[in-house]
Amino acid sequence: MKLFGTDGVRGEANVVLTAELAYQLGRAAAYVLKRDGLPDKEPAMVIGKDTRISGDMLEASLIAGICSTGINVYQAGVIPTPAVAVLTRMLNCMAGVVISASHNPYQDNGIKFFSPLGTKLPDELEQAIEEVIANGLADIPSPSGAGIGRVIPYAEAADKYAHFIQSKVDGDFAGIRVVADCANGAASHIAPKLLRSLGADVVAISCNPDGININDGCGSTHLEQLQQAVVKEEADLGIAYDGDADRLLAVDEHGNVVDGDKLLLIFGSYLDQQGLLKENTVVVTVMSNLGLKVALKDKGIRTLETAVGDRYVIEGMRESGAVLGGEQSGHIVFGLDNTTGDGILSSVKLLQILKQSKHSLSVLAGEMEQYPQILINVPVKQKQGWESKEEIKASIMHAEAELGDTGRVLVRASGTENLLRVMVEGKNQSQIERLANAIADVVKVVMNTP
């Protein structure tokens, strides 16, 4: 039974991700992580969630499962995913857990665990949790009386995280006008207040979560509202988080999108100038734009390429000794500061660079020539096994032959949804659109045919 994807267990709430499954995950994870985890950690877990309507239901079940094994729970409430990683380390807990489906619509939800070090669980621990559930939760102790786990309300969680972010800032943001789009998600009650405390003039939008408006036409997956607001408010820049605030995208003063690749160039250049870019390397993914690699190379900075997914970026950073990595989607990992992608941390780093450099965001982002890139998400009934389909392989080979050395093709399965992602990159916009659509049409027919 495979439950964990690339980013925890995810699915439609109360349909795939049910209260029963949440209870089982809580009970199994508490047992496995206590048994196989670090022995010097407190027998407790930090739990946080985003603003989805299903969060309360899943939290109650998850907590019940954890406490039934005798493990305590620090209840942090609505808080960004990276904050749980921070608090897990801060409280010396055996694990952290987040209830969120990140950038997905409100109907979905997810459960993902952090190790005591604030990193995502290794595959072997996730597999062990799955095996315990598959065995019907057998042999898990059920203490009674004073041995039952307690719920510890942790009302200061948001302030602790905000203080952590503030400690990573050198100076203030006085004189910077920023529009902050919080996606009606976990950043809503933290990011605007934090940025204002650092001196920024903040226009906050999409900061009124109601349980069903998370990521709805806003945030890092829908930048149109932010682009318009930046121009209207005559702001220096706009920043957009996703639902759980582990990613950041930006908009320059003219309303142009600054994606994760351009942010990586800005951050990499800054760290290099400060003498902090260890191994002289930035970790990127196979989806990163060719323009990023060219721009970094021109600055004498190496790139290390990994599979798509922030967990693979982090693995690449750990193995290479690099301290910066990220994805085009806005997951940026500052290895000197946190153990996972952190949108709010990324935003304060960006504002600090703007303040210190005295350059506009458009000038900083303009150092990278972005190659045209088309990404088509193709809904499929079954995403496994596409690599063996001769028709799909032939369409990819045809596109690669036509592009030659001037572009590339990448087809991959989504780690969280029933989608195949078709990406074509090259110098000619009309050519890559034609080739991407041709591959997508083949995928659609082949993978949706009984």
Steps between C-alpha positions, in 0.01 A plus 500: 500500500661823382383802697790745486573700187782749448346735756327290762155343478264709292150472355147634509404557862237263643512297178860381464654664804236404756482549875561126539818515290621804693455308826691204359781725376525671838509174693741323262733798461523562875586133554759476220667833572527420871638154419738594219567869566763682704490382862597833660196688368193589704215249445283768340399623155426851376187523284407790273250555221397741229157664468301228319156417635603136539800585716311488830351159425830346397686663787261352756545150357875534462539622857283214629722249324820655632377538859368142504862380490603711798664777296425865580399757238595867483203656320634794299178581311505670161864552412729471193651161422860622550401630844427142607851401392640787709285424806579129488868583542435778747293277731734201458205285391514155346307619193280766346189461287320738265144477372505673161468442129725796422394663170211258430133614515319497833326164438836324529710461809815322603704373793878520497751430773829661596789323668647634828751689284221685318546306177246291313496135598728265308330245277574211736311661789200580278505140382511377860193710584316356199588145608366557852170625355484210254541262797192646666697704758586177677738496798479875563479557875189674635587653837223595740462735793783747535681335208269649235649786300401857577410788269706809581356819346794695359356847449844662471590295189447782250699749708784252544517447124480873426786563743702230324446674164589839644829357625595428137463863389783752494354851519145613427274552200414867548424664166384180327136477394390140449174328412474167684260233368455239774277264296239507781727243657739442787702819441196726540535580870881500504664645187341851479553560873859378481589712197347809661697437819813513283406839360344412164192680367271200444184470292353162599265310267336157525547497875144409603477119508152348536588133461417474130677796336857378547692528168174606330608739226784624718842414636801365316292293256281794389709816472265717291345675801844574645632633170212744476533607863874573472443736208193663658670552837825618337684246712865406474406134471239237573547169679274196489494199729311176449250349743755368748759774430789270412549666163536855369459666163540872437386777268726792407403867510365481143273204575724236340527156660827407669491122537707265712777475242555875495484509879768230516724713280446802725561301818793308358671818379449666839636206699796478263578869551479451876737203487226271634430282196664179620635269231428784255190302405125556465280189492228515233259249345448356154214750462723802557525732202811471285539874542567455871784259439652730239474806724655321799778361283577853377551596865730205559240312705443128448160329490409154624185356343252273684158351442198724554392536863642695789595179681736416213639853499572467872663160448719653230598783732584261781710273278687783327541737795314778314302752707252622237257308284153526363239459233339713234173469695646706785626243750825663611718333764752708692708227658674739738167603651235228469464136403216533250346740249383815680301766314506759779874456553551538123294819497701671774823396328371657178403827668837514673681463167286774344576734789874431505556495124291812433391331177144441386370145475470533123872580475602208722271253320607636162841340534342173385377445145206266535469244225140447382356199682163332461355280772178308436334300778313205349239334726528121475318203646827323585836677509716192559653319203498787254874454433438166327240633254653494154274776364609741775867411458475560125339843544773603745777378269347691208494824702855452624625439147336819378638710787853362476739691727271804526253357751383202702195287584401372842197281576440390858221384727373734771592383846170613653232492228385277213681708245779461248696820456633576151770765486670623183765773506676676215570831332195513273164549677274376221716194443498386862125563530438280196728223625365507857141481382585213266651298786212590734245385241671162477520467879132587533394227261742228613464545877124543502417208273373189684 
